[in-house]
């Protein structure tokens, strides 16, 4: 009886999803195209569900289980080797790819840095932050103003922008200490809206809606970094440093304290964890990483405007964390890579790519709500 109920629920959900997708696609794809999309969803969702159910019931013989266990024991070593190979491959990309691909991959690395920073706050500590793009913008605008008006070089503006964003993270963390859940999300949403309005209306400093032009690019030993390959390598190096730092923290007492707070803040406090300091530190670290990314963004494009740091940008970065798997560093980077590359891959379907992109996210949340890489490491 329970199986029949689950089957009926799946069929009803599938029918509603197919009708909704067909209705949304009707103005764009016409009746024939919308019908094909609805039919594909109506057939595909139950088929995938059936395959998952069959795979879950497969019995594995004892010798095969022993062999699989042996392979699993060797996975950490294989993963380390794969990591080195991937690192060498990423470093060689500037020699193999053209500027378009390098620029796209550099942007993906920048978003990966942002996703890793937000993952500290949302995935590891359990603090829902909808205003993360504000810290991103603070770092970018700090370097833009400091560079154009005071001649501050990139290598000095990079740590200063990160520290300024971290200070704003401390301020927001202190203000929201007693809040959690929906209330915390509302406050952070208000913060990003306030920041956006400041960027958009403080004309004498931020340039208002016109933004700031002619921001200085980084220079190294008299050599100015201008090409996409240069910024790809720079962003990749910063991302590597950020990931190593966060990973070391995660496997320390601080990381364990974050995870304890995420699971149960009251129990964590009862065990002697300074919940207040740990929450503020998580906000500060995530904001500081966003500030670093903002400085790189401003230097890469030599231009900033308020539209790059609005609420939609916060939602985009949060989607990367959720898609990849909250609490997983590789998951956050994978989510950033996919959500940066998918729109480019679907550029040929300009009229339908956002519809397909949204459909992929909906299917993902139905069948894999914990994210692509849900293991929290």
KALIN-V246184 format. One line per field, one symbol per residue. ss: DSSP state (~ for helix, > for strand, _ for the rest). A space follows every 10 residues. Layout:
ss: ???
This chain:
ss: _~~~~~~~~~ ~~~~~~~~~~ ~~~~~~~~~~ ~~~~~~~~~~ ~~~~~~~~~~ ~~~~~~~___ _~~~~~~~~~ ~~~~~~~~~~ ~~~~~~~~~~ ~~~~~~__~~ ~~~~~~~~~~ ~~~~~~~~~~ ~~~~______ _~~~~~~~~~ ~~~~~~~~~~ ___~~~~~~~ ~~~~~~~~~~ ~~~~~_____ _~~~~~~~~~ ~~~~~~~~~~ ~_~~~~_~~~ _>>_____>> __>>___~~~ ~~~~~~~~~~ ~~~~~~~~~~ __~~~~~~~~ ~~~_~~~~~~ ____~~~~~~ ~~~~~~~~~~ ~~~~~~~~~~ ~_>>_~~~~_ ~~~~~~~~~~ ~~~~____~~ ~~~~~~~~~~ ~~~~~_~~~_ __~~~~~~~~ ~~~~~~~___ _______
